[in-house]
């Protein structure tokens, strides 16, 4: 099984923006990757309560990615998992990695699986 692991970035919500210029910037890295490579499962992470400057929450962006992927037959809907992370300070890498490690321990369970991490936003 091949799984994509990624934080949801601000650009992943461009298609939802009311700003025409933002929509023209494209789909963002996650959807671009899913259109280029086949994954059996996707795990998307975002900080609880986080949102872009325009008020769009990262949870809403995650739901958009789920629906777009399902409608375009990129990944089955039940295989796109959203993980809302409880982060006291999203700018502190020690806190982020500690919380992320705990979540990944529940995700990375099969030794023969391939996990790909997206580090772009």
Backbone atoms as SQL, in Angstrom:
CREATE TABLE atoms (id INTEGER PRIMARY KEY, chain TEXT, resi INTEGER, resn TEXT, atom TEXT, x REAL, y REAL, z REAL);
INSERT INTO atoms VALUES
  (1, 'A', 1, 'UNK', 'N', 0.840, -1.164, 0.000),
  (2, 'A', 1, 'UNK', 'CA', 0.000, 0.000, 0.000),
  (3, 'A', 1, 'UNK', 'C', 0.898, 1.244, 0.000),
  (4, 'A', 2, 'UNK', 'N', 0.516, 2.252, -0.783),
  (5, 'A', 2, 'UNK', 'CA', 1.254, 3.499, -0.859),
  (6, 'A', 2, 'UNK', 'C', 0.398, 4.612, -0.270),
  (7, 'A', 3, 'UNK', 'N', 0.977, 5.348, 0.698),
  (8, 'A', 3, 'UNK', 'CA', 0.242, 6.405, 1.387),
  (9, 'A', 3, 'UNK', 'C', 0.969, 7.736, 1.270),
  (10, 'A', 4, 'UNK', 'N', 0.196, 8.798, 1.086),
  (11, 'A', 4, 'UNK', 'CA', 0.720, 10.164, 1.088),
  (12, 'A', 4, 'UNK', 'C', 0.431, 10.788, 2.445),
  (13, 'A', 5, 'UNK', 'N', 1.464, 11.404, 3.032),
  (14, 'A', 5, 'UNK', 'CA', 1.337, 12.116, 4.299),
  (15, 'A', 5, 'UNK', 'C', 1.656, 13.582, 4.033),
  (16, 'A', 6, 'UNK', 'N', 0.751, 14.486, 4.443),
  (17, 'A', 6, 'UNK', 'CA', 0.983, 15.895, 4.144),
  (18, 'A', 6, 'UNK', 'C', 0.236, 16.811, 5.099),
  (19, 'A', 7, 'UNK', 'N', 0.885, 17.918, 5.448),
  (20, 'A', 7, 'UNK', 'CA', 0.161, 19.006, 6.094),
  (21, 'A', 7, 'UNK', 'C', -0.604, 19.738, 5.002),
  (22, 'A', 8, 'UNK', 'N', -1.779, 20.238, 5.331),
  (23, 'A', 8, 'UNK', 'CA', -2.552, 21.061, 4.401),
  (24, 'A', 8, 'UNK', 'C', -1.953, 22.458, 4.433),
  (25, 'A', 9, 'UNK', 'N', -1.635, 22.985, 3.254),
  (26, 'A', 9, 'UNK', 'CA', -1.054, 24.319, 3.154),
  (27, 'A', 9, 'UNK', 'C', -2.060, 25.332, 2.644),
  (28, 'A', 10, 'UNK', 'N', -1.714, 26.602, 2.782),
  (29, 'A', 10, 'UNK', 'CA', -2.607, 27.681, 2.352),
  (30, 'A', 10, 'UNK', 'C', -2.949, 27.582, 0.873),
  (31, 'A', 11, 'UNK', 'N', -1.992, 27.200, 0.046),
  (32, 'A', 11, 'UNK', 'CA', -2.237, 27.117, -1.399),
  (33, 'A', 11, 'UNK', 'C', -3.160, 25.974, -1.791),
  (34, 'A', 12, 'UNK', 'N', -3.337, 25.000, -0.908),
  (35, 'A', 12, 'UNK', 'CA', -4.233, 23.879, -1.214),
  (36, 'A', 12, 'UNK', 'C', -5.688, 24.314, -1.283),
  (37, 'A', 13, 'UNK', 'N', -5.999, 25.504, -0.784),
  (38, 'A', 13, 'UNK', 'CA', -7.365, 26.014, -0.827),
  (39, 'A', 13, 'UNK', 'C', -7.598, 27.059, -1.904),
  (40, 'A', 14, 'UNK', 'N', -6.651, 27.221, -2.825),
  (41, 'A', 14, 'UNK', 'CA', -6.787, 28.267, -3.848),
  (42, 'A', 14, 'UNK', 'C', -8.079, 28.163, -4.649),
  (43, 'A', 15, 'UNK', 'N', -8.498, 26.966, -4.989),
  (44, 'A', 15, 'UNK', 'CA', -9.698, 26.810, -5.810),
  (45, 'A', 15, 'UNK', 'C', -10.962, 27.248, -5.077),
  (46, 'A', 16, 'UNK', 'N', -10.900, 27.349, -3.759),
  (47, 'A', 16, 'UNK', 'CA', -12.055, 27.769, -2.964),
  (48, 'A', 16, 'UNK', 'C', -12.094, 29.282, -2.740),
  (49, 'A', 17, 'UNK', 'N', -11.045, 29.959, -3.115),
  (50, 'A', 17, 'UNK', 'CA', -10.928, 31.387, -2.838),
  (51, 'A', 17, 'UNK', 'C', -11.927, 32.214, -3.643),
  (52, 'A', 18, 'UNK', 'N', -12.393, 33.292, -3.034),
  (53, 'A', 18, 'UNK', 'CA', -13.242, 34.241, -3.753),
  (54, 'A', 18, 'UNK', 'C', -12.396, 35.134, -4.657),
  (55, 'A', 19, 'UNK', 'N', -11.095, 35.165, -4.414),
  (56, 'A', 19, 'UNK', 'CA', -10.157, 35.980, -5.185),
  (57, 'A', 19, 'UNK', 'C', -9.769, 35.234, -6.473),
  (58, 'A', 20, 'UNK', 'N', -10.117, 35.819, -7.613),
  (59, 'A', 20, 'UNK', 'CA', -9.840, 35.186, -8.914),
  (60, 'A', 20, 'UNK', 'C', -8.350, 34.952, -9.115),
  (61, 'A', 21, 'UNK', 'N', -7.509, 35.857, -8.633),
  (62, 'A', 21, 'UNK', 'CA', -6.060, 35.685, -8.795),
  (63, 'A', 21, 'UNK', 'C', -5.567, 34.459, -8.034),
  (64, 'A', 22, 'UNK', 'N', -6.106, 34.252, -6.841),
  (65, 'A', 22, 'UNK', 'CA', -5.718, 33.054, -6.074),
  (66, 'A', 22, 'UNK', 'C', -6.154, 31.783, -6.790),
  (67, 'A', 23, 'UNK', 'N', -7.371, 31.774, -7.324),
  (68, 'A', 23, 'UNK', 'CA', -7.854, 30.582, -8.048),
  (69, 'A', 23, 'UNK', 'C', -6.952, 30.270, -9.235),
  (70, 'A', 24, 'UNK', 'N', -6.415, 31.293, -9.876),
  (71, 'A', 24, 'UNK', 'CA', -5.544, 31.080, -11.036),
  (72, 'A', 24, 'UNK', 'C', -4.193, 30.497, -10.641),
  (73, 'A', 25, 'UNK', 'N', -3.834, 30.569, -9.369),
  (74, 'A', 25, 'UNK', 'CA', -2.558, 30.018, -8.918),
  (75, 'A', 25, 'UNK', 'C', -2.534, 28.492, -8.968),
  (76, 'A', 26, 'UNK', 'N', -3.700, 27.891, -9.076),
  (77, 'A', 26, 'UNK', 'CA', -3.743, 26.438, -9.204),
  (78, 'A', 26, 'UNK', 'C', -4.304, 25.727, -7.993),
  (79, 'A', 27, 'UNK', 'N', -4.186, 24.434, -8.015),
  (80, 'A', 27, 'UNK', 'CA', -4.841, 23.559, -7.047),
  (81, 'A', 27, 'UNK', 'C', -4.072, 23.397, -5.750),
  (82, 'A', 28, 'UNK', 'N', -2.827, 23.755, -5.724),
  (83, 'A', 28, 'UNK', 'CA', -1.998, 23.507, -4.554),
  (84, 'A', 28, 'UNK', 'C', -1.246, 22.195, -4.694),
  (85, 'A', 29, 'UNK', 'N', -0.317, 21.981, -3.783),
  (86, 'A', 29, 'UNK', 'CA', 0.588, 20.835, -3.930),
  (87, 'A', 29, 'UNK', 'C', -0.095, 19.481, -3.755),
  (88, 'A', 30, 'UNK', 'N', -1.032, 19.372, -2.823),
  (89, 'A', 30, 'UNK', 'CA', -1.626, 18.056, -2.557),
  (90, 'A', 30, 'UNK', 'C', -2.391, 17.536, -3.772),
  (91, 'A', 31, 'UNK', 'N', -3.289, 18.328, -4.318),
  (92, 'A', 31, 'UNK', 'CA', -4.055, 17.876, -5.488),
  (93, 'A', 31, 'UNK', 'C', -3.150, 17.681, -6.696),
  (94, 'A', 32, 'UNK', 'N', -2.121, 18.513, -6.839),
  (95, 'A', 32, 'UNK', 'CA', -1.177, 18.339, -7.952),
  (96, 'A', 32, 'UNK', 'C', -0.460, 16.994, -7.847),
  (97, 'A', 33, 'UNK', 'N', -0.056, 16.642, -6.638),
  (98, 'A', 33, 'UNK', 'CA', 0.606, 15.349, -6.428),
  (99, 'A', 33, 'UNK', 'C', -0.360, 14.199, -6.717),
  (100, 'A', 34, 'UNK', 'N', -1.594, 14.313, -6.215),
  (101, 'A', 34, 'UNK', 'CA', -2.569, 13.234, -6.405),
  (102, 'A', 34, 'UNK', 'C', -2.941, 13.048, -7.875),
  (103, 'A', 35, 'UNK', 'N', -2.845, 14.093, -8.670),
  (104, 'A', 35, 'UNK', 'CA', -3.125, 13.962, -10.099),
  (105, 'A', 35, 'UNK', 'C', -1.953, 13.339, -10.863),
  (106, 'A', 36, 'UNK', 'N', -0.768, 13.372, -10.267),
  (107, 'A', 36, 'UNK', 'CA', 0.424, 12.844, -10.931),
  (108, 'A', 36, 'UNK', 'C', 0.820, 11.445, -10.478),
  (109, 'A', 37, 'UNK', 'N', 0.504, 11.106, -9.240),
  (110, 'A', 37, 'UNK', 'CA', 0.911, 9.812, -8.688),
  (111, 'A', 37, 'UNK', 'C', -0.278, 9.113, -8.056),
  (112, 'A', 38, 'UNK', 'N', -0.256, 7.801, -8.082),
  (113, 'A', 38, 'UNK', 'CA', -1.338, 6.978, -7.529),
  (114, 'A', 38, 'UNK', 'C', -1.018, 6.638, -6.078),
  (115, 'A', 39, 'UNK', 'N', -1.997, 6.909, -5.195),
  (116, 'A', 39, 'UNK', 'CA', -1.882, 6.557, -3.786),
  (117, 'A', 39, 'UNK', 'C', -3.120, 5.774, -3.380),
  (118, 'A', 40, 'UNK', 'N', -2.904, 4.807, -2.498),
  (119, 'A', 40, 'UNK', 'CA', -4.020, 4.023, -1.973),
  (120, 'A', 40, 'UNK', 'C', -4.690, 4.734, -0.809),
  (121, 'A', 41, 'UNK', 'N', -3.911, 5.553, -0.128),
  (122, 'A', 41, 'UNK', 'CA', -4.402, 6.195, 1.077),
  (123, 'A', 41, 'UNK', 'C', -3.720, 7.557, 1.228),
  (124, 'A', 42, 'UNK', 'N', -4.455, 8.511, 1.802),
  (125, 'A', 42, 'UNK', 'CA', -3.920, 9.854, 2.018),
  (126, 'A', 42, 'UNK', 'C', -4.228, 10.268, 3.454),
  (127, 'A', 43, 'UNK', 'N', -3.227, 10.840, 4.125),
  (128, 'A', 43, 'UNK', 'CA', -3.388, 11.364, 5.475),
  (129, 'A', 43, 'UNK', 'C', -3.003, 12.835, 5.447),
  (130, 'A', 44, 'UNK', 'N', -3.975, 13.696, 5.767),
  (131, 'A', 44, 'UNK', 'CA', -3.761, 15.140, 5.732),
  (132, 'A', 44, 'UNK', 'C', -3.852, 15.703, 7.147),
  (133, 'A', 45, 'UNK', 'N', -2.894, 16.551, 7.503),
  (134, 'A', 45, 'UNK', 'CA', -2.793, 17.100, 8.844),
  (135, 'A', 45, 'UNK', 'C', -3.024, 18.614, 8.838),
  (136, 'A', 46, 'UNK', 'N', -3.661, 19.102, 9.886),
  (137, 'A', 46, 'UNK', 'CA', -3.816, 20.541, 10.073),
  (138, 'A', 46, 'UNK', 'C', -4.020, 20.833, 11.555),
  (139, 'A', 47, 'UNK', 'N', -3.677, 22.047, 11.946),
  (140, 'A', 47, 'UNK', 'CA', -3.814, 22.444, 13.347),
  (141, 'A', 47, 'UNK', 'C', -5.256, 22.837, 13.645),
  (142, 'A', 48, 'UNK', 'N', -5.765, 22.370, 14.751),
  (143, 'A', 48, 'UNK', 'CA', -7.130, 22.683, 15.177),
  (144, 'A', 48, 'UNK', 'C', -7.311, 24.201, 15.248),
  (145, 'A', 49, 'UNK', 'N', -8.388, 24.680, 14.635),
  (146, 'A', 49, 'UNK', 'CA', -8.710, 26.097, 14.669),
  (147, 'A', 49, 'UNK', 'C', -7.922, 26.973, 13.719),
  (148, 'A', 50, 'UNK', 'N', -7.034, 26.391, 12.932),
  (149, 'A', 50, 'UNK', 'CA', -6.203, 27.205, 12.034),
  (150, 'A', 50, 'UNK', 'C', -6.991, 27.606, 10.786),
  (151, 'A', 51, 'UNK', 'N', -6.666, 28.799, 10.300),
  (152, 'A', 51, 'UNK', 'CA', -7.332, 29.291, 9.098),
  (153, 'A', 51, 'UNK', 'C', -6.407, 30.228, 8.335),
  (154, 'A', 52, 'UNK', 'N', -6.743, 30.427, 7.060),
  (155, 'A', 52, 'UNK', 'CA', -6.001, 31.361, 6.225),
  (156, 'A', 52, 'UNK', 'C', -6.435, 32.791, 6.539),
  (157, 'A', 53, 'UNK', 'N', -5.711, 33.748, 5.981),
  (158, 'A', 53, 'UNK', 'CA', -6.057, 35.158, 6.195),
  (159, 'A', 53, 'UNK', 'C', -7.460, 35.501, 5.717),
  (160, 'A', 54, 'UNK', 'N', -7.934, 34.787, 4.694),
  (161, 'A', 54, 'UNK', 'CA', -9.270, 35.080, 4.158),
  (162, 'A', 54, 'UNK', 'C', -10.388, 34.380, 4.936),
  (163, 'A', 55, 'UNK', 'N', -10.048, 33.713, 6.041),
  (164, 'A', 55, 'UNK', 'CA', -11.045, 33.086, 6.892),
  (165, 'A', 55, 'UNK', 'C', -11.335, 31.631, 6.577),
  (166, 'A', 56, 'UNK', 'N', -10.825, 31.119, 5.479),
  (167, 'A', 56, 'UNK', 'CA', -11.034, 29.723, 5.109),
  (168, 'A', 56, 'UNK', 'C', -10.243, 28.833, 6.067),
  (169, 'A', 57, 'UNK', 'N', -10.925, 27.877, 6.707),
  (170, 'A', 57, 'UNK', 'CA', -10.227, 27.018, 7.666),
  (171, 'A', 57, 'UNK', 'C', -9.519, 25.878, 6.931),
  (172, 'A', 58, 'UNK', 'N', -8.495, 25.354, 7.579),
  (173, 'A', 58, 'UNK', 'CA', -7.766, 24.235, 6.983),
  (174, 'A', 58, 'UNK', 'C', -8.609, 22.965, 6.986),
  (175, 'A', 59, 'UNK', 'N', -9.550, 22.870, 7.903),
  (176, 'A', 59, 'UNK', 'CA', -10.513, 21.760, 7.870),
  (177, 'A', 59, 'UNK', 'C', -11.381, 21.825, 6.623),
  (178, 'A', 60, 'UNK', 'N', -11.818, 23.030, 6.261),
  (179, 'A', 60, 'UNK', 'CA', -12.608, 23.207, 5.032),
  (180, 'A', 60, 'UNK', 'C', -11.783, 22.861, 3.802),
  (181, 'A', 61, 'UNK', 'N', -10.527, 23.244, 3.818),
  (182, 'A', 61, 'UNK', 'CA', -9.645, 22.906, 2.689),
  (183, 'A', 61, 'UNK', 'C', -9.490, 21.391, 2.605),
  (184, 'A', 62, 'UNK', 'N', -9.338, 20.740, 3.743),
  (185, 'A', 62, 'UNK', 'CA', -9.222, 19.280, 3.756),
  (186, 'A', 62, 'UNK', 'C', -10.457, 18.603, 3.183),
  (187, 'A', 63, 'UNK', 'N', -11.629, 19.101, 3.546),
  (188, 'A', 63, 'UNK', 'CA', -12.877, 18.550, 3.001),
  (189, 'A', 63, 'UNK', 'C', -12.943, 18.767, 1.495),
  (190, 'A', 64, 'UNK', 'N', -12.487, 19.927, 1.040),
  (191, 'A', 64, 'UNK', 'CA', -12.433, 20.201, -0.407),
  (192, 'A', 64, 'UNK', 'C', -11.515, 19.193, -1.112),
  (193, 'A', 65, 'UNK', 'N', -10.361, 18.924, -0.522),
  (194, 'A', 65, 'UNK', 'CA', -9.428, 17.956, -1.115),
  (195, 'A', 65, 'UNK', 'C', -10.076, 16.575, -1.170),
  (196, 'A', 66, 'UNK', 'N', -10.768, 16.190, -0.106),
  (197, 'A', 66, 'UNK', 'CA', -11.478, 14.902, -0.105),
  (198, 'A', 66, 'UNK', 'C', -12.470, 14.826, -1.260),
  (199, 'A', 67, 'UNK', 'N', -13.311, 15.825, -1.384),
  (200, 'A', 67, 'UNK', 'CA', -14.364, 15.797, -2.400),
  (201, 'A', 67, 'UNK', 'C', -13.793, 15.869, -3.817),
  (202, 'A', 68, 'UNK', 'N', -12.812, 16.726, -4.041),
  (203, 'A', 68, 'UNK', 'CA', -12.191, 16.849, -5.357),
  (204, 'A', 68, 'UNK', 'C', -11.551, 15.515, -5.756),
  (205, 'A', 69, 'UNK', 'N', -10.844, 14.901, -4.809),
  (206, 'A', 69, 'UNK', 'CA', -10.180, 13.620, -5.083),
  (207, 'A', 69, 'UNK', 'C', -11.185, 12.528, -5.392),
  (208, 'A', 70, 'UNK', 'N', -12.282, 12.517, -4.664),
  (209, 'A', 70, 'UNK', 'CA', -13.338, 11.534, -4.897),
  (210, 'A', 70, 'UNK', 'C', -14.010, 11.769, -6.250),
  (211, 'A', 71, 'UNK', 'N', -14.405, 13.013, -6.515),
  (212, 'A', 71, 'UNK', 'CA', -15.112, 13.333, -7.761),
  (213, 'A', 71, 'UNK', 'C', -14.254, 13.088, -9.001),
  (214, 'A', 72, 'UNK', 'N', -12.941, 13.249, -8.865),
  (215, 'A', 72, 'UNK', 'CA', -12.034, 13.049, -9.993),
  (216, 'A', 72, 'UNK', 'C', -11.346, 11.681, -9.963),
  (217, 'A', 73, 'UNK', 'N', -11.851, 10.818, -9.098),
  (218, 'A', 73, 'UNK', 'CA', -11.381, 9.429, -8.983),
  (219, 'A', 73, 'UNK', 'C', -9.873, 9.309, -8.765),
  (220, 'A', 74, 'UNK', 'N', -9.359, 10.188, -7.909),
  (221, 'A', 74, 'UNK', 'CA', -7.935, 10.160, -7.583),
  (222, 'A', 74, 'UNK', 'C', -7.653, 9.186, -6.437),
  (223, 'A', 75, 'UNK', 'N', -8.522, 9.230, -5.419),
  (224, 'A', 75, 'UNK', 'CA', -8.396, 8.374, -4.241),
  (225, 'A', 75, 'UNK', 'C', -9.813, 8.134, -3.715),
  (226, 'A', 76, 'UNK', 'N', -10.133, 6.900, -3.300),
  (227, 'A', 76, 'UNK', 'CA', -11.467, 6.658, -2.726),
  (228, 'A', 76, 'UNK', 'C', -11.707, 7.550, -1.500),
  (229, 'A', 77, 'UNK', 'N', -12.917, 8.043, -1.358),
  (230, 'A', 77, 'UNK', 'CA', -13.265, 8.971, -0.288),
  (231, 'A', 77, 'UNK', 'C', -12.909, 8.429, 1.091),
  (232, 'A', 78, 'UNK', 'N', -13.163, 7.166, 1.323),
  (233, 'A', 78, 'UNK', 'CA', -12.897, 6.589, 2.645),
  (234, 'A', 78, 'UNK', 'C', -11.414, 6.355, 2.917),
  (235, 'A', 79, 'UNK', 'N', -10.565, 6.651, 1.932),
  (236, 'A', 79, 'UNK', 'CA', -9.116, 6.482, 2.107),
  (237, 'A', 79, 'UNK', 'C', -8.397, 7.820, 2.246),
  (238, 'A', 80, 'UNK', 'N', -9.160, 8.916, 2.338),
  (239, 'A', 80, 'UNK', 'CA', -8.570, 10.237, 2.561),
  (240, 'A', 80, 'UNK', 'C', -8.915, 10.640, 3.990),
  (241, 'A', 81, 'UNK', 'N', -7.914, 10.655, 4.829),
  (242, 'A', 81, 'UNK', 'CA', -8.102, 10.857, 6.258),
  (243, 'A', 81, 'UNK', 'C', -7.613, 12.230, 6.694),
  (244, 'A', 82, 'UNK', 'N', -8.480, 12.969, 7.362),
  (245, 'A', 82, 'UNK', 'CA', -8.120, 14.275, 7.901),
  (246, 'A', 82, 'UNK', 'C', -7.767, 14.116, 9.372),
  (247, 'A', 83, 'UNK', 'N', -6.635, 14.709, 9.764),
  (248, 'A', 83, 'UNK', 'CA', -6.171, 14.623, 11.151),
  (249, 'A', 83, 'UNK', 'C', -6.039, 16.029, 11.713),
  (250, 'A', 84, 'UNK', 'N', -6.959, 16.386, 12.606),
  (251, 'A', 84, 'UNK', 'CA', -6.915, 17.688, 13.265),
  (252, 'A', 84, 'UNK', 'C', -5.990, 17.561, 14.472),
  (253, 'A', 85, 'UNK', 'N', -4.907, 18.326, 14.471),
  (254, 'A', 85, 'UNK', 'CA', -3.898, 18.201, 15.519),
  (255, 'A', 85, 'UNK', 'C', -4.070, 19.286, 16.582),
  (256, 'A', 86, 'UNK', 'N', -3.975, 18.883, 17.829),
  (257, 'A', 86, 'UNK', 'CA', -4.007, 19.822, 18.957),
  (258, 'A', 86, 'UNK', 'C', -2.595, 20.360, 19.145),
  (259, 'A', 87, 'UNK', 'N', -2.352, 21.567, 18.650),
  (260, 'A', 87, 'UNK', 'CA', -1.027, 22.169, 18.741),
  (261, 'A', 87, 'UNK', 'C', -1.109, 23.478, 19.529),
  (262, 'A', 88, 'UNK', 'N', -0.344, 23.554, 20.612),
  (263, 'A', 88, 'UNK', 'CA', -0.319, 24.783, 21.413),
  (264, 'A', 88, 'UNK', 'C', 0.353, 25.915, 20.631),
  (265, 'A', 89, 'UNK', 'N', 1.413, 25.577, 19.892),
  (266, 'A', 89, 'UNK', 'CA', 2.160, 26.581, 19.137),
  (267, 'A', 89, 'UNK', 'C', 2.618, 25.944, 17.831),
  (268, 'A', 90, 'UNK', 'N', 1.942, 26.290, 16.740),
  (269, 'A', 90, 'UNK', 'CA', 2.256, 25.678, 15.443),
  (270, 'A', 90, 'UNK', 'C', 3.633, 26.103, 14.918),
  (271, 'A', 91, 'UNK', 'N', 4.210, 27.155, 15.500),
  (272, 'A', 91, 'UNK', 'CA', 5.530, 27.612, 15.049),
  (273, 'A', 91, 'UNK', 'C', 6.671, 26.929, 15.795),
  (274, 'A', 92, 'UNK', 'N', 6.363, 26.153, 16.811),
  (275, 'A', 92, 'UNK', 'CA', 7.389, 25.459, 17.586),
  (276, 'A', 92, 'UNK', 'C', 7.577, 24.049, 17.034),
  (277, 'A', 93, 'UNK', 'N', 8.695, 23.807, 16.338),
  (278, 'A', 93, 'UNK', 'CA', 8.886, 22.488, 15.710),
  (279, 'A', 93, 'UNK', 'C', 8.908, 21.335, 16.708),
  (280, 'A', 94, 'UNK', 'N', 9.345, 21.580, 17.944),
  (281, 'A', 94, 'UNK', 'CA', 9.375, 20.512, 18.941),
  (282, 'A', 94, 'UNK', 'C', 7.965, 20.042, 19.274),
  (283, 'A', 95, 'UNK', 'N', 7.051, 20.988, 19.424),
  (284, 'A', 95, 'UNK', 'CA', 5.656, 20.644, 19.713),
  (285, 'A', 95, 'UNK', 'C', 5.029, 19.943, 18.510),
  (286, 'A', 96, 'UNK', 'N', 5.262, 20.491, 17.321),
  (287, 'A', 96, 'UNK', 'CA', 4.689, 19.909, 16.097),
  (288, 'A', 96, 'UNK', 'C', 5.171, 18.472, 15.926),
  (289, 'A', 97, 'UNK', 'N', 6.473, 18.247, 16.047),
  (290, 'A', 97, 'UNK', 'CA', 7.009, 16.896, 15.831),
  (291, 'A', 97, 'UNK', 'C', 6.548, 15.921, 16.912),
  (292, 'A', 98, 'UNK', 'N', 6.392, 16.397, 18.134),
  (293, 'A', 98, 'UNK', 'CA', 5.913, 15.517, 19.197),
  (294, 'A', 98, 'UNK', 'C', 4.484, 15.053, 18.921),
  (295, 'A', 99, 'UNK', 'N', 3.612, 15.986, 18.567),
  (296, 'A', 99, 'UNK', 'CA', 2.223, 15.643, 18.260),
  (297, 'A', 99, 'UNK', 'C', 2.150, 14.784, 17.004),
  (298, 'A', 100, 'UNK', 'N', 2.919, 15.153, 15.992),
  (299, 'A', 100, 'UNK', 'CA', 2.924, 14.401, 14.741),
  (300, 'A', 100, 'UNK', 'C', 3.439, 12.975, 14.950),
  (301, 'A', 101, 'UNK', 'N', 4.453, 12.822, 15.773),
  (302, 'A', 101, 'UNK', 'CA', 4.984, 11.480, 16.065),
  (303, 'A', 101, 'UNK', 'C', 3.894, 10.584, 16.655),
  (304, 'A', 102, 'UNK', 'N', 3.128, 11.131, 17.593),
  (305, 'A', 102, 'UNK', 'CA', 2.061, 10.348, 18.221),
  (306, 'A', 102, 'UNK', 'C', 1.010, 9.914, 17.200),
  (307, 'A', 103, 'UNK', 'N', 0.657, 10.815, 16.288),
  (308, 'A', 103, 'UNK', 'CA', -0.335, 10.490, 15.256),
  (309, 'A', 103, 'UNK', 'C', 0.232, 9.467, 14.277),
  (310, 'A', 104, 'UNK', 'N', 1.484, 9.655, 13.881),
  (311, 'A', 104, 'UNK', 'CA', 2.089, 8.734, 12.911),
  (312, 'A', 104, 'UNK', 'C', 2.211, 7.318, 13.467),
  (313, 'A', 105, 'UNK', 'N', 2.375, 7.182, 14.765),
  (314, 'A', 105, 'UNK', 'CA', 2.443, 5.849, 15.366),
  (315, 'A', 105, 'UNK', 'C', 1.154, 5.066, 15.144),
  (316, 'A', 106, 'UNK', 'N', 0.034, 5.761, 14.998),
  (317, 'A', 106, 'UNK', 'CA', -1.233, 5.082, 14.741),
  (318, 'A', 106, 'UNK', 'C', -1.459, 4.829, 13.248),
  (319, 'A', 107, 'UNK', 'N', -0.742, 5.574, 12.402),
  (320, 'A', 107, 'UNK', 'CA', -0.914, 5.458, 10.954),
  (321, 'A', 107, 'UNK', 'C', 0.060, 4.447, 10.349),
  (322, 'A', 108, 'UNK', 'N', 1.319, 4.582, 10.715),
  (323, 'A', 108, 'UNK', 'CA', 2.366, 3.747, 10.132),
  (324, 'A', 108, 'UNK', 'C', 2.407, 2.431, 10.891),
  (325, 'A', 109, 'UNK', 'N', 1.624, 1.479, 10.394),
  (326, 'A', 109, 'UNK', 'CA', 1.511, 0.193, 11.081),
  (327, 'A', 109, 'UNK', 'C', 1.988, -0.981, 10.231),
  (328, 'A', 110, 'UNK', 'N', 2.040, -0.799, 8.935),
  (329, 'A', 110, 'UNK', 'CA', 2.431, -1.897, 8.048),
  (330, 'A', 110, 'UNK', 'C', 3.847, -1.667, 7.543),
  (331, 'A', 111, 'UNK', 'N', 4.724, -2.582, 7.870),
  (332, 'A', 111, 'UNK', 'CA', 6.140, -2.446, 7.512),
  (333, 'A', 111, 'UNK', 'C', 6.375, -2.522, 6.004),
  (334, 'A', 112, 'UNK', 'N', 5.535, -3.223, 5.275),
  (335, 'A', 112, 'UNK', 'CA', 5.740, -3.389, 3.833),
  (336, 'A', 112, 'UNK', 'C', 5.061, -2.290, 3.014),
  (337, 'A', 113, 'UNK', 'N', 4.512, -1.281, 3.682),
  (338, 'A', 113, 'UNK', 'CA', 3.867, -0.188, 2.984),
  (339, 'A', 113, 'UNK', 'C', 4.873, 0.900, 2.644),
  (340, 'A', 114, 'UNK', 'N', 4.524, 1.723, 1.661),
  (341, 'A', 114, 'UNK', 'CA', 5.369, 2.846, 1.270),
  (342, 'A', 114, 'UNK', 'C', 4.675, 4.131, 1.702),
  (343, 'A', 115, 'UNK', 'N', 5.410, 4.990, 2.406),
  (344, 'A', 115, 'UNK', 'CA', 4.868, 6.265, 2.862),
  (345, 'A', 115, 'UNK', 'C', 5.657, 7.388, 2.207),
  (346, 'A', 116, 'UNK', 'N', 4.937, 8.330, 1.609),
  (347, 'A', 116, 'UNK', 'CA', 5.545, 9.463, 0.940),
  (348, 'A', 116, 'UNK', 'C', 5.100, 10.712, 1.679),
  (349, 'A', 117, 'UNK', 'N', 6.081, 11.543, 2.088),
  (350, 'A', 117, 'UNK', 'CA', 5.767, 12.782, 2.806),
  (351, 'A', 117, 'UNK', 'C', 5.894, 13.967, 1.852),
  (352, 'A', 118, 'UNK', 'N', 4.843, 14.777, 1.805),
  (353, 'A', 118, 'UNK', 'CA', 4.856, 16.007, 1.028),
  (354, 'A', 118, 'UNK', 'C', 5.354, 17.116, 1.952),
  (355, 'A', 119, 'UNK', 'N', 6.415, 17.799, 1.538),
  (356, 'A', 119, 'UNK', 'CA', 6.970, 18.862, 2.362),
  (357, 'A', 119, 'UNK', 'C', 6.791, 20.240, 1.737),
  (358, 'A', 120, 'UNK', 'N', 5.953, 20.326, 0.694),
  (359, 'A', 120, 'UNK', 'CA', 5.681, 21.625, 0.076),
  (360, 'A', 120, 'UNK', 'C', 4.334, 22.125, 0.564),
  (361, 'A', 121, 'UNK', 'N', 4.061, 23.405, 0.332),
  (362, 'A', 121, 'UNK', 'CA', 2.755, 23.920, 0.764),
  (363, 'A', 121, 'UNK', 'C', 2.154, 24.793, -0.325);
